[in-house]
Amino acid sequence: MSAGAEDGGRTPERLTALLLDACARSIGAADGRVGGVYLRSRAPGLLRLAVLAGLPGPLFRPWWRLHSDSPFPVADAFRRGVRVLLPDAAETMRRYPQFAAGLPFPFGSLFVPVAGAERTHGVLTVLRPAVADAAELLDGADRMARISQELGAALDRLDAGREEPAVAWEGEPLSVPPPASGRRRQRAGSFAWDPDTDSVTLDEPLRTLLGPAAAPTVALGALTAVMAPGDGHRLSAALRETAAGRPPHLPLYVRTADGSLRLVELWRPQGAPPVGGPVRGSVRDPFAAAVADAAADLLPEGIFCLDRMGTLVYVNPRAAELLGRSRAELLGRPLWEAVPWLDQPAYGDHLRGALLSPEPVRFHVRRPPGTGRRTAPRPFEGDWLVTSLYAGPDFLTGTLRPANRGADVSAKRGAERATPEGETEPEPDDPGPPIASTSPRYRPIVLAVALTEAVTAHQVSAVVFRELQSAFGGRRLALYVLQDRRMHLAWETGFPPGFLAALQDVPLDARLPGVEALTGGRPLFFDSMHDLAAAYPEMPLDATVGARAYLPLIASGRPVGSCILGFDRARGFSAEERSVLTALAGLIAHAMEKARRYESETALARGLQGVLLPRRLPEHPLLETAGRYLPGTQGMEVGGDWYDVVASGDGMALVIGDVQGHGVQAAATMGQLRSAVRAFALGDRSPDEVMNGVNHLLTDLDPGLFASCCYIRLDPATGRARAARAGHPPPLLRHPDGRTGTLDLPGGVVLGVDPHASYPLTEFRIQPGAVLALYTDGLVERPGTDIDEGITALRLALGAAGAPAPRPGSPALAEVADRLIVSARHTADRRDDIALLLAARRPGPGGPR
């Protein structure tokens, strides 16, 4: 949770109370259904969800942790210190498509930063029903702002006088019910009694039901004293009878100390021995709904009710029968725990939709074989259940009924929903729809978000295959691109080896479905290979009988290529699927066009970078050097990192530098600085004079950029070195005996900031066999970690790399350089460029080797 355990736990308790109060008040202030509080974590840049009210915690797990730089409204509110108001799903999708893709439901949301006097602690979040205009959210946002100001001041007081902030969150969020809507609420909870220890373990809903004094684990006498002070003997006797294998046939009604009625049901867990072992029980607050419950018990449909934490508070006998569990096993337990086969992402998506949206949600679920407990099925009844969810401010009511051959088959055909590949098609007497997944109309959003991180054609193809396979079940994918009026295969997967070789480099006048889909500008769908063979009898076909979809890739009216999606079996394409696939083709086309431009422009940029860096380093009989440069893996722009070795008088000048930013301007500035440093070095200037001269030059040029640099002039014959440093990471020195340390070189500010800056001159000596390492910050900096940790890791790697040749079995200096950047070379998300320069002093003639 938070820090502050050193003061006896008072700080965590106080922090929790403040967060719960602010969250509850914010929900009421903004007329919300769900509320939350994000707090800073001790990990730099990381936000954690501390409190979640109104949603089961596991349903919101993907959003428990967010980076402050992520494209989410919570991160924007925290980083920029502004309120973010999203009135409806359309505005959410326009401004935060990645957030909308994860929660594609019609709701509005408000995000208000919690700011203290010196720093922002976190963000208050409320999800509420959608409104037509953001102006309708202003009053609620103003009320939330006042709550956030009070919370920020209170959190400041918790941090007062501490060296380490106490306001931080490191664990899972506290999931709590939302504030009561005004009507009396039915609640339920469960417990487990161990007769051997006479201890009772209470779940969180039951502790809430019994009051704040209830502990997680209590003795049986303590439970009966709270729950049934006048009827404790009845409850104890019923528990012992149940443990002995004789559970009571009727539920128990007991009264608490304040006179409230409680309904208790007992059962023995599955797998328990015939006699003895634990006993489980559920406790409900029946209040005046007993009549309604009795009426609902008689309905032929399955009826169940969840509170907003996902706990089952009512189940009628028919619902229990359809779910394959007794009512006692269901009541007081979270839905996905009581019915494990409902714990699937698709069903979680529907449950989130029902909890966040005021609209009813209807979908189909498939029961595992043998779930029902009847001896004979009803007419037309199979393994598919039609499920409907209706949300309210306090409860979510659901209905269950078996899919039948009549209305449900008509509805299925009317909606033209196809079974995803890999699912078993229902038999004629069991014609229920397939397992539901995220609605196809959200697939363009999901694909658009996924494609934002793909920049090369290979990356785009991999993303397209992953998303289309999960959405439609296709196991084969081929992407063709148009070049010089011919179709070239760019990517394939799932087809027989060599099968597409005959369809490579085909002209635009070839009679092939992929070509005609592009030239005609419309997709082609074939329900089976038989249909495809009938339409294109001369086309080579593989051995499968599956369906095919040929999608034209057209970006802004320009033909880009074709996409082929193949299936292992025959299937139909509904009208909704056809429209979604057509929309996805447009996104794929734009992504492929962007990737082609990226790859061509990247090749040009890398060529420019190669011209700006030295093609080879000068040689010296007493000095070996090796340089390495790695461009950043994100973005195609050239960078400003460089290294150089220049013969200067009777010595050698070792230079490394880093111009701020990327792009043509950074590269041009880098080229000017490299030329200036070389000119000063060839004039045999001392390092401090070189730094002063380059600083004046950059200040006069005024490019709006600054640069760091380290300049060392080394005499290879004597090992005498003189150095000056301008805001650059310190060099590393590996001594001949293997000791490796950081050179403590006093330095000045970065170049280009202060024309009057001074750069101290430092002298040191390098022994024969020692290795000097100069590097840029891209090699030692990682998001979320301190740069000192990266420098330490590089120092240890340099020490472990071994001394360079000429000792027998020792690595060459170039091999040492490769070892130092091997991990960076395989990092896929490296934003910054890397430059590395190594210099090893060789022993002189007759010297020790």
Secondary structure, 3 states (H helix, E strand, C coil): CCCCHHHCCHHHHHHHHHHHHHHHHHHHHCCCCEEEEEEECCCCCEEEEEEEECCCHHHHHHHCEEECCCCCHHHHHHHHCCCEEECCHHHHHHHCHHHHHHCCCCEEEEEEEEECCCCEEEEEEEEEECCCCHHHHHHHHHHHHHHHHHHHHHHHHHHCCCCCCCCCCCCCCEEECCCCCCCCCCCEEEEEEECCCCEEEECHHHHHHHCCCCCCEEEHHHHHHHHCCCCHHHHHHHHHHHHCCCCCCCCEEEECCCCCEEEEEEECCCCCCCCCCCEEEEEECCHHHHHHHHHHHCCCCEEEEEECCCEEEEECHHHHHHHCCCHHHHCCCEHHHHCHHHCCHHHHHHHHHHHHCCCCEEEEEECCCCCCCCCCCCCCCCCEEEEEEEECCCEEEEEEEECCCCHHHHHHHHHCCCCCCCCCCCCCCCCCCCCCCCCHHHHHHHHHHHHCCCCCHHHHHHHHHHHHHHHHCCCEEEEEEEECCEEEEEEEECCCCCHHHHHCCEECCCCCHHHHHHHHCCCEEECCHHHHHHHCCCCCCCCCCCCEEEEEEEECCEEEEEEEEECCCCCCCCHHHHHHHHHHHHHHHHHHHHHHHHHHHHHHHHHHHHHHCCCCCCCECCEEEEEEEECCCCCCCCEEEEEEEEEECCEEEEEEEEEEEECHHHHHHHHHHHHHHHHHHHCCCCHHHHHHHHHHHHHHHCCCCCEEEEEEEECCCCCEEEEEEECCCCCEEECCCCCEEECCCCCECCECCCCCCCCCCEEEECCCCCEEEEECHHHCCCCCCCHHHHHHHHHHHHHHCCCCCCCCCCCCHHHHHHHHHHHHHCCCCCCCCEEEEEEEECCCCCCCC
